[in-house]
Amino acid sequence: MELRQLRYFVKVVELGSMGRAAQALGVVTSALSQQIARLETELSTVLLRRSATGATPTEAGLAFWQQAQLALRHADEAVQAAQHARLSGHVSLGMTPTTASVLGLPLLKAMRSQYPDVRLQIVESLSGNLSTLLSARQLDLAIVFQSGQRGKWLTELLLDEQLFMIAHEELFRAETDDSMTLATVAKLPLVLPSGNHGLRAVLNAAFERAQVWPNLVAEVDGLAMLMDVVQSGLAATIQPGSAMARITGPGLHAHALSDKELRRPSFLATLPEEELSPAALAMRNIIREVAATLVEDNQWPGASLYKS
């Protein structure tokens, strides 16, 4: 099996056509088709369904395509590392908006300082979407809110975050900033993430345990829009303290919730070590170091490091 064959196959899957792939690669269609046929013969399986309208991967072809992408990227990074004689390459990291608001910029600065030749891609999305991307090998690492192994990726508990009721003082003015109960929060108009959001599942379970029902006036999945609603005074919300990181306007207050179970764990999820490039392994260590520094310096509100 040759890297050239992998590149040919990946391009056919990306473009959905032998002809278009051959044109993009600068080879004749017959040569491309011959190399794909040799690859299928070597693997003893059909990778592509060919038709008059194009080419699509079989189930085996789709599985092979995911691994072929990974192999090609590692091969390219090996070439770069040899050329530069120091750690280089590309690493993709997924973070939720709340996590990125605290961790994103310090992490970028740390990586630029220690590994200037590593190019970092940050994908900001919901935790469930990040899990899907990681399972599809479209991310090397992600900080998610689910534990366990899914699609052969591994997790370690990084930290957990206390949850806060966040409201504008025009909507809710407390005499103190002491913690409060869910029963108090449930009486306020609330804007929360939708049912697709991992945090919503935590909150629904907490309200059910407390036998109180929230006064839900809106569901918003985007952090920026959700916090705009809170900043306007239309509704309060329940979020980790990191949601306050990008709020610059006056009048917002965060009050810790008294329910001790209302904490959100954050897991550092990665592909198995044998699939991680040296740059991705370095990134994993930097994430741990930067997160620990932010928590210890009280720059990650309500967060506690996991102690094994």
C-alpha positions in Angstrom: 0.0 0.0 0.0 1.4 3.4 -1.0 0.7 6.9 0.4 -0.1 7.9 -3.2 -3.0 5.4 -3.3 -4.3 6.7 0.0 -4.3 10.3 -1.4 -6.1 9.2 -4.5 -8.8 7.4 -2.6 -9.3 10.2 -0.1 -9.7 12.7 -3.0 -12.2 10.5 -4.8 -14.3 10.3 -1.6 -14.1 14.1 -1.1 -15.1 15.0 -4.6 -17.5 12.0 -5.3 -16.1 11.4 -8.7 -13.2 9.7 -10.4 -13.0 12.3 -13.1 -13.1 15.3 -10.8 -10.5 13.7 -8.5 -8.2 12.9 -11.4 -8.4 16.5 -12.5 -7.7 17.9 -9.0 -4.7 15.5 -8.7 -3.3 16.2 -12.1 -3.5 12.6 -13.3 -5.5 10.8 -16.0 -8.7 9.1 -14.9 -7.6 5.7 -16.0 -4.4 5.8 -13.9 -6.4 6.9 -10.9 -8.9 4.1 -11.4 -6.1 1.6 -11.7 -4.6 2.6 -8.4 -7.9 2.4 -6.6 -8.5 -1.0 -8.1 -5.0 -2.1 -6.8 -5.9 -0.8 -3.4 -9.1 -2.8 -3.3 -7.3 -5.9 -4.5 -4.7 -5.5 -1.7 -7.5 -5.0 0.9 -9.7 -7.7 -0.6 -12.7 -5.5 -0.3 -14.8 -3.0 -2.4 -14.1 0.5 -1.2 -16.2 2.5 -3.8 -19.5 2.1 -5.5 -19.1 3.4 -9.1 -21.9 4.7 -11.2 -22.6 7.0 -14.1 -23.1 9.9 -11.7 -20.0 9.4 -9.6 -18.4 7.3 -6.9 -19.4 6.9 -3.3 -17.7 4.9 -0.5 -19.1 1.6 0.7 -19.3 0.9 4.5 -15.8 -0.5 4.4 -14.7 2.4 2.2 -16.0 4.9 4.7 -14.2 3.3 7.6 -11.0 3.1 5.5 -11.4 6.8 4.5 -11.4 7.9 8.1 -8.2 6.1 8.9 -6.6 7.1 5.6 -7.1 10.8 6.4 -5.4 10.2 9.8 -2.5 8.3 8.2 -2.0 11.0 5.6 -2.0 13.8 8.1 0.5 12.0 10.3 2.7 11.4 7.3 2.6 15.1 6.4 3.5 16.0 9.9 6.4 13.6 10.0 7.8 15.3 6.9 7.4 18.7 8.5 9.0 17.6 11.7 12.0 16.2 9.8 12.3 19.4 7.8 12.1 21.7 10.8 14.0 19.5 13.2 11.6 20.5 16.0 8.0 19.8 17.0 5.6 20.9 14.3 2.4 19.9 12.6 -1.3 20.5 13.0 -3.5 19.8 16.0 -7.3 20.2 16.2 -9.0 20.9 19.5 -12.7 21.2 20.3 -14.1 23.3 23.1 -17.6 24.4 24.1 -18.2 28.2 24.1 -18.1 28.5 27.9 -14.8 26.6 28.1 -13.3 28.5 25.2 -14.2 31.8 26.9 -11.8 31.0 29.7 -9.3 28.5 28.3 -9.0 29.5 24.6 -6.7 32.5 24.6 -4.4 31.4 27.4 -4.0 28.1 25.7 -3.2 29.7 22.3 -0.6 31.9 24.0 1.0 28.9 25.8 1.2 26.9 22.6 2.7 29.8 20.6 5.3 30.3 23.3 6.4 26.7 23.7 5.6 25.2 20.2 5.6 28.0 17.7 5.7 25.6 14.7 2.5 23.8 15.7 -0.6 25.1 13.9 -3.6 24.9 16.2 -7.2 24.6 14.9 -9.9 25.3 17.5 -13.5 24.2 16.9 -16.1 25.8 19.1 -19.4 23.8 19.4 -21.7 22.0 21.7 -20.3 19.1 23.7 -22.3 16.5 21.9 -21.2 17.8 18.5 -17.6 17.7 19.6 -18.0 14.1 20.7 -19.3 13.2 17.2 -16.3 15.0 15.5 -13.9 13.2 17.8 -15.4 9.8 17.0 -15.2 10.6 13.3 -11.4 11.4 13.7 -12.1 15.0 12.7 -10.6 16.2 16.0 -7.5 15.1 17.9 -8.7 16.4 21.3 -11.8 17.9 22.8 -13.0 19.1 26.2 -16.4 17.6 26.7 -18.9 16.9 29.4 -19.3 13.1 28.9 -17.1 10.5 30.3 -16.2 7.0 29.0 -15.0 5.7 25.6 -17.0 6.4 22.5 -15.8 5.4 19.1 -12.5 4.4 20.7 -11.7 7.7 22.2 -10.4 8.1 25.8 -11.3 10.6 28.5 -9.8 11.8 31.7 -11.5 14.1 34.3 -9.9 17.5 34.0 -11.9 19.7 36.4 -15.5 20.4 37.5 -17.4 23.7 37.6 -19.8 25.0 40.1 -23.1 26.3 38.6 -24.4 29.8 39.2 -27.6 31.7 38.8 -26.7 34.7 36.7 -29.0 37.7 36.5 -29.1 41.4 35.9 -29.7 43.5 39.1 -32.8 44.9 37.5 -34.3 41.4 37.4 -33.0 40.1 40.7 -31.3 42.0 43.5 -30.0 39.9 46.4 -29.0 41.4 49.7 -25.9 39.2 49.7 -24.1 37.1 47.1 -24.5 34.0 49.2 -25.6 30.8 47.6 -29.3 30.2 46.8 -31.7 27.3 46.3 -33.2 26.0 43.0 -36.6 26.9 44.5 -35.6 30.6 44.5 -34.2 30.4 41.0 -37.3 28.6 39.6 -39.5 31.6 40.4 -37.5 33.8 38.1 -38.0 34.0 34.3 -35.2 31.8 32.9 -33.4 31.4 29.6 -31.6 28.0 29.3 -30.0 25.9 26.7 -32.3 23.6 24.8 -32.7 19.9 25.5 -29.8 19.1 23.1 -27.3 20.7 25.5 -25.6 18.6 28.1 -26.0 21.3 30.8 -29.8 21.2 30.3 -29.8 17.5 31.2 -28.0 18.3 34.4 -30.4 21.1 35.3 -33.5 19.1 34.4 -32.4 16.3 36.8 -31.7 18.8 39.5 -35.1 20.5 39.2 -36.8 17.1 39.4 -34.8 16.1 42.5 -35.8 19.4 44.1 -39.5 18.9 43.0 -39.6 22.5 41.6 -40.4 23.5 38.0 -38.6 26.4 36.3 -40.3 29.4 34.7 -38.7 28.8 31.3 -39.3 31.8 28.9 -36.7 31.0 26.2 -34.2 28.4 25.1 -31.0 29.6 23.5 -28.0 27.4 22.6 -25.6 30.1 21.6 -23.7 31.5 24.6 -23.3 35.0 23.2 -27.1 35.4 22.5 -28.0 33.7 25.8 -25.9 36.1 27.8 -27.3 39.1 25.7 -30.7 38.1 27.0 -29.5 38.0 30.6 -27.6 41.3 30.2 -30.8 42.9 29.0 -32.7 41.9 32.2 -35.3 39.9 30.3 -34.4 36.6 32.1 -31.9 35.0 34.4 -29.9 31.8 33.5 -27.9 29.0 35.1 -24.4 28.6 33.8 -20.9 27.8 35.0 -18.9 30.8 36.2 -17.0 30.8 32.9 -20.0 32.2 31.2 -19.3 35.5 32.9 -15.8 35.7 31.2 -16.9 37.8 28.2 -19.4 40.0 29.9 -18.2 43.6 30.1 -21.5 45.4 30.8 -22.5 46.5 34.3 -25.2 45.1 36.5 -24.7 41.3 36.2 -24.3 39.2 39.3 -23.6 35.5 39.8 -24.9 33.6 42.8 -23.7 30.1 43.6 -26.4 27.5 43.8 -26.5 25.6 47.1 -27.2 22.2 45.6 -23.9 20.5 46.0 -24.6 18.1 43.1 -25.0 21.0 40.7 -21.5 20.9 39.3 -20.5 20.3 35.7 -17.5 18.0 35.0 -15.2 18.7 32.2 -13.3 15.8 30.5 -10.3 16.0 28.3 -11.0 13.5 25.5 -8.5 12.3 23.0 -8.0 9.8 20.3 -6.0 6.7 21.6 -2.3 7.5 22.2 -1.2 5.4 19.3 -3.2 7.7 17.0 -2.0 11.0 18.5 0.8 12.8 16.8 3.7 14.2 18.9 2.1 17.7 18.5 -1.2 16.4 19.8 0.5 14.8 22.8 2.3 18.0 23.6 -1.0 19.9 23.3 -2.6 17.5 25.8 0.0 18.4 28.4 -0.3 22.1 27.7 -4.1 21.9 28.3 -3.5 20.3 31.7 -0.9 22.9 32.7 -2.9 25.9 31.5 -6.2 24.7 33.1 -4.4 24.1 36.4 -2.8 27.6 36.4 -6.2 29.3 35.6 -7.9 27.4 38.5 -5.1 28.0 41.0 -4.9 31.7 40.1 -8.7 32.1 40.5 -9.2 33.0 36.8 -11.7 30.2 36.2 -14.7 31.1 38.3 -16.1 28.2 40.3 -13.7 25.6 38.9 -12.0 22.9 40.9 -9.2 20.7 39.6 -9.7 17.0 39.7 -7.4 15.3 42.2 -6.7 11.6 41.4 
